[in-house]
Amino acid sequence: MNWTRLLNGLWIGIAAFFIARCVIIGINPLLVGFFVAICLAGENSFCGYIGGVIGLLTAVPLVDCVRYGLVMLFISGMLNVKQLLVTKGKELYICLLAGALLTMVTLTFGFFGYINNDVVMSSLEGLLAFSTGMVYLYAINIIKSDYARIATENEAAISCLAFGATILFGVPINLLGDIRLAEAVALFGMLTVIYKFGFGIGMCWTMVTGFILSYRTGIDEYLVAWILVGVLAQGIGCVFGGGRFGFGMYYAGVYFLVGTYLYPSIVTEDGIKALASAMLVFLLAPKRLLLRVEERVKGDMLSGNSPEWGRLIIDRVNNLSRAFKRIDYTLVGDTGTGIGFCDVGNIIEGFTNQLERAVPMRKTITSAIISELSELNIHVKNLVLVKNQDERFEVYMTAKVDRGKLVLASAVRDIVSKEIGMDMELKDESRNIVSRNYEMICLRQKPTYSCSTSVRRLSRYENEVSGDDFYVGDLTDGQKLIILADGMGNGKAAADDSGLLIETIEELLSAGFDKETSVKIVNTYLADKNKGERFSTLDMLILDLHTGYGKLFKQGAATTFVKRGEWIEMIKSTSLPMGVIDGAVCESCRKKFYNDDIIVMISDGVLESIIFENKEDFIKELLLGLDNQDAESIATTIVDEIRSASGNRLKDDASVIVIKIKKN
């Protein structure tokens, strides 16, 4: 069951019921305006129609129920005409059409003698339906998408106040003859609006509700008494704080003091019951409903005005500079690397593109994040949502602890993840603790997948270093880099060759060089350095943990095995190793990986040590016999079987890397 849709339909139906009861000078065209608004806003028109008709039956004669009901049916049918299905930009004309339709229906009913409305009254009904339709539509869109604008925009505040006032006007004075329902709703509204939106909007709403209740009950003291209570409660709250519970207690205390000594009519038995009902709902309402709207945060950290953002950019530039220096040190003395100005320009261009992709974050989400963090005594100065060049989201926040203990950045991560509806994780450059000084908290979208790896390296000779080498690490933005290199021969010389290959490729990729370009540069470098006399194989996997896609690069490498359930794929290479000749082809392929997939990368020594004829089939059957094991267990099993199959006499250095994919 879609609970969000159910709750939306419920509140639309209740609002329609109360607006239908809002009778002014014997007419109620406001329901027609509301119905047009919910249709244009894409809300549940069925619930609105049912709630409105029930409300009409309790407030107006049956003939008016039929009249307004027919107009709403016409509107619903009209908006389903093919030409009107796309209503964006046509709201004014549709509201005008609804008002004209109501006027014509009213004149028709008057012509046949069912009602006594004349042309002036009929035109007034149509005008009210048109104008309230526009006001209600604006208010509903504000409430749905960005209610924080109520605190900053006059148009938003006025439309929402008008919307709330008409609902309150239709609320019955008494419920079951015992509870002052209208008074309880008014008090709950005042508590909520003052607490959530602050003094200005709160006082406006207090005056509106006080006027409506004074008019409907004949008790003139409501208006002045409630304004006085609101002012005093807000002042005490500003001085002493205390959150929702504290504000509720201040309001109740001031209410009794003002009622006891100044306006006794608000502390009658019925008045106390109404206050108790409002307080109970206010204190028990969902936290999400009563998050305060905060406007003290700045949303633009990318304009250059934020010193924290500037420091982050400087750190990134320094990292880029250090990467180039490492490359220069690694390739020292080489004249044929193939690195050109175009390559460097592309890196810098890609780097700068990552700094200018800010996207708007809804103010309701911003306010919710800031409000929840304020409960942890965290003050937020800047908050921005960024979409990077790979279309993934990042959040940058400058914050500090106002008072109390230091707070782990993981608490910030949890709140941001909940409010934006997306799992986030801390970036490497982020602070891990929110301190008493403004620091940058950097979050990125959490990848869809994760992977566990296990590596085994076996030397052919017991007291000699393996000539194989490996690397398992992270590139930017949720990409995993796994490299296995097999140097020619055994011992230290082979280890130096494979280590140099891995170190150079890792540095190039970290600096931002394209993957294919990096492989070509390293091959050119090794071919020039070793003159084709020494070489290393390259087996590299770059796995995107957001999408599950991986790209394998193989140059002279042994077969890679991919296990998915009872299916095994073998990925082979026929190309020359790295460093044999300049311009040697590196084979690559792109694969989609899924949950529980297992990838096994091996060096030549593994296959050479198997004494059976069908060496790859041996590995294949071995993997098919493994069920639901982790990467560590699989690697151990493979090594044990290889030792057994070789009679514990390896023909060459042997290495195994096992990667297991898991969906988060």
Buried (B, 14 or more C-beta within 10 A) or exposed (E): EEEEEEEBBEBBBBBBBBBBBBBEEEBBBBBBBBBBBBBBBEBBBEBBBBBBBBBBBEBBEEEBBBBBBBBBEBBBEBBEEEEEEEBEEBBEEBBBBBBBBBBBBBBBBBEEEBBEBEEEBBBBBBBBBBBBBBBBBBBBBBBEEBBBBBBBEEEBBBBBBBBBBBBBBBBBEEBEEEBBBBBBBBBBBBBBBBBBBBBEBBBBBBBBBBBBBBEBBEBEBBBBBBBBBBBBBBEBBEEEEEEBEEBBBBBBBBBBBBBEEEBEEBBEEBBBBBBEBBBEBBBEBEEEEBBBBBBEBBBEBBEEEBEBBEEBBEEBBEEBEEBBEBBEEBBEEBEEBBBEEEBBEBBEEEBEEBBEBBEEBBBBBBBBBBBBBBEBBBBBBBBBBBBBEBEBBBBBBBBBBEEEEEBBBEBBBBBBBBBBEBBBBBBEEBBEEBEEEBBBBBBBBBBBBBBEBBBBBBBBEEEBBBBBBBBBEEBBBBBBBBBBBBBBBBBEEBBBBBBBBBBBBBBBBBBBBBBEBBBBBBBBBBBBBBEEEBBBBBBBBBBBBBBBBBBBBBBBBBBBBBBBEEEBEEBEBEBBBBBBEBEBEBBBEEBEBEEEBBBBBBBBBBBBBBEEEEBBEBBBEBBEEEEEBBBBBBBBBBBEBBBEBBEEEBBBBBBBBBBBBBEE
